[in-house]
Every structure is written in C-alpha cells, then in structure tokens.
C-alpha cells in the first residue's frame, strides 16, 4: 500500500511510519520541522522527507491512505488536496485500529500508569516469547520503535491516551480502539485545555468503557474512587475484574511482593508501581499467561523510560528522573521515593511544563503534592507561559498553590544551586518533568554530584 504521513516527524507519527515501512508498506511523509531523534530514525529507515515543508504534489490518486498528525493544521495544503481527491484520511489512532481490527485488542487507559503497565506487559510477553503487536507511548529500553505491526500476531497491546486524535478529529484517541480487554488505572483531571471541567474529563473514560467489545473485559483499580464507580457501572455489560494495591515489603533494592502466599522479589518500588503490576498481571491472565509465569517474569523489570528511572547511584547518593507532571503523579512519586528511602534526605525538583500545569485555574490542585519530600522546589519558565498564550504567572502565586515550604524558581541555575545547597551525606534527588528544566543534563548532574561527594 502507498501510505502518506502529513506531519511525519511527531514522536508518535514517526514510530508508526517506521513500523509500517518495516511491514513492507510504501511510506512517504512531509513536515515543516523534524527534530531529533525522529530525523535520524526516519533517515535510517529510508523514509525521511527530502525537504521540509508541505507540497501539494505529495498527494495523488494512487495513495491508499493519508495519516494526519496533530502537528498539522486544518488548512494544511496537503490535507486539502487529499480531501479534494476523496482519499482515505486517518488519524493516528484510527489507523492503529485499522491495522488491528481483526486482532484481540488490549487497551490500557487512565490518567497515569499507562506507559508503565504497557511496558510491564511487553516485558512479560517478550520473556515468555509470546508474539504481540503493540503501541506504547514512550521509548523503552531494548526497543528501537514504539510501534510494531505484523500480519501474524493475534494480539495488539495499545496504550490508550485520552488526548485528541487529530486536527479534524476531536475525539480522544482511546475512544477509537474498541478494546476486547480494557484497563483503567486511575483518573485525575488533566489536559485542561481540552477538557475544561473535571466532569467533562471523567466523561471521556465513561465513553471509553462504552466502546468495549461485546463479551469484553474491564480490569479496574478499586483504589481509585472514580475508576471504581466506572468498574461497578459496567460490571453488568463486561467481565469486570477489580484490582488494588497488593501486600508488599520494601527492601534495599526493591520490593518483596506477596500474592496468594507466594513471595516475589522485584526491582521496582512504590504502591503506585505495585498497583500497575497487578493490573498488568490481570491483563496477562486474560491473554493466557498464568499468574506465576507473569510475576516470575517481572523479577528483572526496572521500570519504563523516565518513570522513576534511576540516573545515578553511589553509597551516599541516588538520583531518579520521572515524567511526573500532574498533581496525582507528583504525590504518588514523592511518596514512593520517601517510602523506599525513609532514612535519606529527599530533594524533589519539579518543572511546570505542560499546558495544564501552567494554567492558573489548574495550579491550586498541586497543594501539598510534594509534602513527602524533605526539600522541594518548583521551576517554570515565563517564556513558556507566553508561548502557550496563558495568563502570566508569579512565583508567589505558584508558591501559594503548592503550599508551605516549597521554593519556586524561574532560573535553571537556581535549581542547580538549590540542589547543591541541600545535599547531605545520604541524599535522594528526584527530577520530575516532561521537559528538562531548560537545559539540565540529568546524567551529567548525577556524575558531577557523585564526584563532588567523593572528593569530600
């Protein structure tokens, strides 16, 4: 098939393009900007556009499918020609469904934990040599592409993002996958630019549950009140499978998990991670993997990329980076780290970087979100606020929203000074952001701190 991508350079789009090219399809694409690592990865696959920009000549009657990325605008010249020619135009999630409509579709939904649960499932099926197709929302260690599509796999694992599908399709992505097996991990208001009220946001998860195929399964986390309500609501129309935080004990390098009187040593830690693990276990049971096989396969799982990912470690210092940016994620992550390292000095650094986190109406939800840390600081860049066309923020307002004891900074060097000023001989440093604090290299920072401590 001839498949053309409008806005091929996006993090999700370029992975789908690579997956389809590997499948044997003839893939072309265009974009007005392509950054790393998308550029190098597309070039390696031989599908990097020869030049940047939109070109009407890219669109012709022999194209079987046009896939439209969120980066493109509604008046994109290539999109307009595609419409004139009556070509089939798909959003990213629509085409994933098209590729998996004859497979068993497993869809992981929720405001948080999606990538970790998807990663856990992929880790298990890989170790147990079970062939599946997949789409995951982050670059995982050991995988060179976030999407895999084949004709042979009978199962498709999909991370179910609730963000919009395309510029001309305002439906959340996870409404389009029609799962045979669905999971809901938790619901905490996010994406305020798209879902202006908490009620409106919750409704999206209700619609997701409505899309479960007849005789399908819904696995749901009863520790989350909103998820529990949905699980109970849909228990009459689906095979409803509840789960909750299991019994566990923290050990120096991870956790001992107890399930049905059997103990399993794990390298991950924190109640939220353990919830995710049990959710993933139930999904694997639904696709034919036994409880013991799954849990034994997880003994060497260390986490998903940028999800409590260890950056540096010495006898006196441990550093993690985490994608946490919403209030619920900050609470879960700081709580997990302090619980795992109760005798250490925990420094938590968080960057306001997403549209929601920089919104004045959303910021009050962060109250006490980092209270488990011993020292905490929040960073935001006023230029990013302007770029997102949001109301101006003051450091005083942000500090008031986060609560007593939280420092606020608008300069990267102040973050670095804060970290160095608060180091002790037993420190855990937690860097939480969907960005990088405007230029902090986490690996270099970790090395620098360990060298400084070695020298005394």
NULUMGU-932124 format. One line per 3 residues: number of its first residue (from 0); for each residue y, x, z of C-alpha. Coordinates in nm, 3 decimals, padded with zeros to 5 digits. Layout:
<pts>
NUM) Y X Z | ...
</pts>
This chain:
<pts>
0) 00.000 00.000 00.000 | 00.363 00.101 -00.056 | 00.547 00.069 00.276
3) 00.916 00.147 00.319 | 01.086 00.203 00.656 | 01.454 00.120 00.697
6) 01.567 00.340 00.991 | 01.256 00.559 00.990 | 01.400 00.809 01.238
9) 01.373 00.595 01.553 | 01.138 00.707 01.830 | 00.906 00.412 01.773
12) 00.957 00.377 01.398 | 00.872 00.734 01.303 | 00.549 00.717 01.502
15) 00.442 00.402 01.317 | 00.535 00.567 00.986 | 00.320 00.871 01.070
18) 00.029 00.651 01.178 | 00.037 00.452 00.852 | 00.065 00.770 00.645
21) -00.239 00.911 00.825 | -00.421 00.588 00.750 | -00.368 00.655 00.380
24) -00.074 00.428 00.300 | 00.211 00.542 00.074 | 00.504 00.565 00.318
27) 00.871 00.612 00.232 | 01.177 00.578 00.450 | 01.550 00.612 00.496
30) 01.800 00.659 00.778 | 02.160 00.763 00.827 | 02.068 01.001 01.112
33) 01.738 01.160 01.216 | 01.721 01.372 01.530 | 01.451 01.590 01.681
36) 01.163 01.557 01.737 | 01.150 01.280 01.473 | 01.279 01.508 01.195
39) 01.020 01.781 01.241 | 00.734 01.537 01.289 | 00.821 01.337 00.976
42) 00.861 01.660 00.778 | 00.523 01.786 00.895 | 00.363 01.461 00.777
45) 00.543 01.491 00.443 | 00.745 01.169 00.476 | 01.090 01.296 00.578
48) 01.360 01.137 00.356 | 01.504 01.391 00.111 | 01.857 01.300 00.213
51) 02.034 01.098 00.482 | 02.188 00.760 00.411 | 02.096 00.424 00.264
54) 02.010 00.396 -00.104 | 01.954 00.067 -00.289 | 01.725 00.250 -00.531
57) 01.472 00.296 -00.249 | 01.394 -00.075 -00.275 | 01.194 -00.205 -00.571
60) 00.944 -00.478 -00.656 | 00.639 -00.255 -00.607 | 00.700 -00.225 -00.232
63) 00.435 -00.422 -00.039 | 00.612 -00.419 00.298 | 00.952 -00.327 00.440
66) 00.963 -00.239 00.810 | 01.306 -00.281 00.967 | 01.412 -00.075 01.268
69) 01.657 -00.174 01.542 | 01.896 00.104 01.438 | 01.970 -00.072 01.105
72) 02.242 -00.336 01.078 | 02.209 -00.685 00.936 | 02.426 -00.586 00.636
75) 02.217 -00.276 00.557 | 02.227 -00.239 00.174 | 01.853 -00.171 00.150
78) 01.776 -00.478 00.362 | 01.998 -00.696 00.141 | 01.818 -00.581 -00.176
81) 01.479 -00.637 -00.010 | 01.583 -00.994 00.069 | 01.706 -01.050 -00.288
84) 01.371 -00.931 -00.427 | 01.179 -01.153 -00.185 | 00.989 -00.860 -00.034
87) 00.791 -00.900 00.287 | 01.014 -00.776 00.570 | 00.858 -00.699 00.906
90) 00.991 -00.585 01.241 | 00.808 -00.303 01.419 | 00.604 -00.541 01.642
93) 00.533 -00.779 01.354 | 00.373 -00.502 01.154 | 00.169 -00.385 01.452
96) 00.035 -00.739 01.481 | -00.034 -00.745 01.106 | -00.243 -00.429 01.147
99) -00.433 -00.563 01.450 | -00.470 -00.938 01.387 | -00.846 -00.903 01.334
102) -00.893 -00.684 01.645 | -00.913 -00.756 02.018 | -00.551 -00.707 02.124
105) -00.480 -00.580 02.476 | -00.111 -00.614 02.566 | 00.042 -00.460 02.880
108) 00.367 -00.633 02.984 | 00.605 -00.602 03.278 | 00.944 -00.458 03.369
111) 00.782 -00.140 03.497 | 00.448 00.038 03.484 | 00.369 -00.045 03.119
114) 00.353 00.311 02.991 | 00.156 00.435 03.292 | -00.104 00.156 03.265
117) -00.136 00.209 02.889 | -00.175 00.583 02.948 | -00.446 00.523 03.209
120) -00.645 00.305 02.968 | -00.613 00.561 02.689 | -00.720 00.838 02.927
123) -01.032 00.642 03.022 | -01.136 00.541 02.670 | -01.083 00.898 02.550
126) -01.306 01.045 02.821 | -01.567 00.774 02.764 | -01.548 00.825 02.385
129) -01.456 00.464 02.304 | -01.267 00.424 01.976 | -00.946 00.219 02.003
132) -00.621 00.183 01.812 | -00.304 00.196 02.020 | 00.072 00.193 02.053
135) 00.228 00.348 02.362 | 00.598 00.376 02.444 | 00.615 00.746 02.536
138) 00.488 01.077 02.404 | 00.171 01.152 02.601 | 00.020 01.491 02.671
141) -00.270 01.552 02.434 | -00.144 01.301 02.175 | 00.068 01.400 01.876
144) 00.157 01.041 01.782 | 00.238 00.731 01.987 | 00.060 00.504 01.737
147) -00.294 00.508 01.599 | -00.410 00.263 01.332 | -00.753 00.255 01.168
150) -00.978 00.008 00.991 | -01.273 00.089 01.217 | -01.152 00.037 01.577
153) -01.230 -00.307 01.716 | -00.968 -00.291 01.995 | -00.590 -00.240 01.986
156) -00.406 -00.133 02.303 | -00.037 -00.232 02.290 | 00.243 -00.154 02.533
159) 00.437 -00.482 02.544 | 00.809 -00.412 02.553 | 01.038 -00.709 02.620
162) 01.331 -00.568 02.419 | 01.435 -00.721 02.085 | 01.223 -00.684 01.770
165) 01.482 -00.609 01.500 | 01.845 -00.678 01.398 | 01.732 -01.000 01.226
168) 01.461 -01.097 01.476 | 01.595 -01.151 01.828 | 01.255 -01.225 01.982
171) 01.122 -00.982 02.244 | 00.859 -00.751 02.095 | 00.582 -00.865 02.327
174) 00.615 -01.225 02.208 | 00.469 -01.121 01.872 | 00.140 -00.955 01.970
177) -00.063 -01.266 02.071 | -00.292 -01.090 02.321 | -00.658 -01.159 02.379
180) -00.623 -00.966 02.705 | -00.280 -00.959 02.872 | -00.150 -00.786 03.183
183) 00.169 -00.840 03.383 | 00.259 -00.560 03.623 | 00.591 -00.675 03.767
186) 00.917 -00.848 03.686 | 01.256 -00.705 03.784 | 01.566 -00.802 03.586
189) 01.655 -00.553 03.314 | 01.831 -00.548 02.973 | 02.133 -00.748 03.096
192) 02.294 -00.704 02.752 | 02.018 -00.921 02.600 | 01.906 -01.138 02.893
195) 02.229 -01.231 03.074 | 02.067 -01.404 03.372 | 01.765 -01.340 03.590
198) 01.627 -01.682 03.499 | 01.658 -01.609 03.127 | 01.478 -01.278 03.177
201) 01.187 -01.439 03.364 | 01.152 -01.698 03.087 | 01.055 -01.421 02.844
204) 00.745 -01.345 03.050 | 00.655 -01.712 03.061 | 00.670 -01.721 02.680
207) 00.455 -01.405 02.670 | 00.186 -01.581 02.874 | 00.206 -01.880 02.639
210) 00.113 -01.650 02.348 | -00.224 -01.550 02.498 | -00.501 -01.647 02.257
213) -00.742 -01.932 02.345 | -01.014 -01.809 02.587 | -00.797 -01.507 02.660
216) -00.748 -01.322 02.990 | -00.438 -01.273 03.207 | -00.451 -00.988 03.457
219) -00.162 -01.014 03.703 | -00.020 -00.830 04.003 | -00.009 -01.059 04.309
222) 00.215 -00.812 04.497 | 00.497 -00.929 04.269 | 00.610 -01.283 04.353
225) 00.734 -01.374 04.004 | 00.418 -01.240 03.841 | 00.204 -01.422 04.096
228) 00.375 -01.752 04.007 | 00.302 -01.699 03.638 | -00.058 -01.597 03.705
231) -00.118 -01.914 03.902 | 00.066 -02.127 03.646 | -00.152 -02.005 03.358
234) -00.479 -01.988 03.552 | -00.590 -02.323 03.407 | -00.546 -02.212 03.045
237) -00.665 -01.849 03.070 | -00.918 -01.638 03.255 | -00.682 -01.536 03.536
240) -00.761 -01.206 03.712 | -00.538 -01.117 04.010 | -00.499 -00.764 04.146
243) -00.299 -00.596 04.420 | -00.244 -00.261 04.592 | -00.582 -00.113 04.691
246) -00.677 00.081 05.005 | -00.578 00.445 04.979 | -00.503 00.753 05.186
249) -00.257 01.025 05.089 | -00.393 01.379 05.073 | -00.213 01.705 04.997
252) -00.270 01.700 04.621 | -00.303 01.328 04.553 | -00.486 01.028 04.692
255) -00.824 00.911 04.810 | -00.876 00.560 04.672 | -01.134 00.323 04.823
258) -01.279 00.047 04.602 | -01.583 -00.154 04.713 | -01.658 00.102 04.989
261) -01.666 00.391 04.740 | -01.409 00.671 04.767 | -01.249 00.819 04.454
264) -01.027 01.132 04.466 | -00.720 01.104 04.243 | -00.433 01.334 04.146
267) -00.175 01.054 04.131 | 00.001 00.908 04.436 | 00.217 00.617 04.546
270) 00.147 00.245 04.593 | 00.301 00.157 04.258 | 00.078 00.404 04.072
273) -00.227 00.271 04.256 | -00.135 -00.086 04.160 | -00.112 00.030 03.799
276) -00.454 00.193 03.827 | -00.622 -00.126 03.947 | -00.455 -00.326 03.670
279) -00.582 -00.074 03.414 | -00.929 -00.093 03.570 | -00.942 -00.471 03.518
282) -00.839 -00.433 03.155 | -01.112 -00.176 03.102 | -01.366 -00.407 03.263
285) -01.262 -00.678 03.016 | -01.339 -00.445 02.724 | -01.678 -00.345 02.866
288) -01.611 -00.040 03.087 | -01.765 -00.053 03.434 | -01.556 -00.015 03.748
291) -01.724 00.313 03.848 | -01.701 00.463 03.498 | -01.330 00.387 03.483
294) -01.247 00.518 03.831 | -01.451 00.834 03.784 | -01.276 00.896 03.451
297) -00.940 00.887 03.630 | -01.015 01.179 03.862 | -00.811 01.421 03.646
300) -00.534 01.182 03.534 | -00.199 01.329 03.636 | 00.038 01.062 03.505
303) 00.225 00.957 03.193 | 00.504 01.166 03.043 | 00.826 01.156 03.250
306) 00.662 00.921 03.503 | 00.661 01.122 03.827 | 00.585 01.426 03.614
309) 00.566 01.750 03.810 | 00.808 02.007 03.670 | 00.778 02.293 03.918
312) 00.584 02.377 04.234 | 00.570 02.654 04.492 | 00.478 02.671 04.859
315) 00.831 02.566 04.955 | 00.947 02.355 04.660 | 00.822 02.070 04.439
318) 01.020 01.912 04.156 | 00.949 01.588 03.966 | 01.118 01.419 03.676
321) 01.091 01.044 03.634 | 01.209 00.785 03.383 | 01.317 00.551 03.667
324) 01.648 00.382 03.596 | 01.624 00.020 03.721 | 01.661 -00.073 04.092
327) 01.293 -00.162 04.137 | 01.182 00.165 03.976 | 01.415 00.372 04.195
330) 01.281 00.204 04.509 | 00.917 00.249 04.408 | 00.960 00.612 04.301
333) 01.161 00.737 04.601 | 00.929 00.551 04.839 | 00.621 00.704 04.675
336) 00.760 01.058 04.693 | 00.866 01.030 05.059 | 00.531 00.873 05.149
339) 00.346 01.157 04.977 | 00.569 01.428 05.132 | 00.670 01.284 05.474
342) 00.746 01.625 05.626 | 00.958 01.750 05.338 | 01.328 01.716 05.262
345) 01.353 01.478 04.963 | 01.657 01.512 04.735 | 01.690 01.225 04.488
348) 01.920 01.253 04.186 | 01.970 00.952 03.959 | 02.167 00.913 03.637
351) 02.318 00.581 03.532 | 02.248 00.592 03.159 | 02.123 00.254 03.033
354) 02.343 -00.043 02.940 | 02.223 -00.242 03.242 | 02.269 00.041 03.493
357) 02.630 00.095 03.381 | 02.719 -00.274 03.394 | 02.945 -00.383 03.682
360) 02.757 -00.710 03.719 | 02.421 -00.533 03.746 | 02.513 -00.239 03.970
363) 02.508 -00.434 04.302 | 02.131 -00.472 04.256 | 02.097 -00.099 04.335
366) 02.188 -00.148 04.702 | 01.966 00.081 04.917 | 01.749 00.163 04.612
369) 01.723 00.529 04.724 | 01.722 00.480 05.100 | 01.386 00.660 05.140
372) 01.536 00.988 05.020 | 01.686 01.231 05.273 | 01.975 01.315 05.039
375) 02.073 01.123 04.728 | 02.331 01.146 04.452 | 02.414 00.925 04.152
378) 02.566 01.060 03.831 | 02.739 00.880 03.546 | 02.948 00.996 03.250
381) 03.264 00.788 03.192 | 03.241 00.869 02.819 | 02.901 00.699 02.801
384) 03.054 00.390 02.966 | 03.326 00.387 02.698 | 03.073 00.438 02.419
387) 02.876 00.136 02.537 | 03.206 -00.061 02.546 | 03.161 -00.153 02.912
390) 03.421 -00.201 03.183 | 03.548 00.122 03.337 | 03.361 00.233 03.649
393) 03.495 00.417 03.950 | 03.293 00.648 04.171 | 03.398 00.439 04.474
396) 03.261 00.119 04.318 | 02.929 00.284 04.231 | 02.901 00.431 04.581
399) 02.968 00.091 04.736 | 02.694 -00.065 04.520 | 02.432 00.196 04.615
402) 02.520 00.193 04.982 | 02.587 00.425 05.271 | 02.501 00.792 05.236
405) 02.474 00.804 04.856 | 02.702 01.056 04.685 | 02.844 00.981 04.340
408) 02.950 01.233 04.077 | 03.084 01.232 03.722 | 03.026 01.603 03.653
411) 02.696 01.777 03.577 | 02.790 02.094 03.766 | 02.847 01.884 04.080
414) 02.488 01.759 04.057 | 02.363 02.118 04.042 | 02.585 02.221 04.334
417) 02.463 01.922 04.538 | 02.101 02.023 04.479 | 02.157 02.387 04.577
420) 02.365 02.293 04.883 | 02.090 02.066 05.016 | 01.781 02.281 04.955
423) 01.568 02.362 05.257 | 01.252 02.567 05.303 | 01.044 02.252 05.233
426) 01.212 02.051 04.957 | 01.105 01.790 04.704 | 01.355 01.737 04.421
429) 01.337 01.413 04.225 | 01.534 01.384 03.899 | 01.546 01.024 03.777
432) 01.697 00.939 03.440 | 01.634 00.812 03.090 | 01.868 01.095 02.985
435) 01.913 01.449 03.118 | 02.234 01.439 03.325 | 02.425 01.560 03.016
438) 02.261 01.894 02.977 | 02.038 01.980 03.273 | 01.719 02.153 03.161
441) 01.469 02.046 03.426 | 01.221 02.327 03.364 | 01.492 02.595 03.383
444) 01.634 02.439 03.700 | 01.293 02.437 03.867 | 01.231 02.801 03.779
447) 01.576 02.902 03.899 | 01.531 02.732 04.237 | 01.187 02.889 04.292
450) 01.319 03.237 04.205 | 01.617 03.191 04.439 | 01.388 03.088 04.724
453) 01.152 03.382 04.661 | 01.444 03.623 04.692 | 01.543 03.453 05.018
</pts>
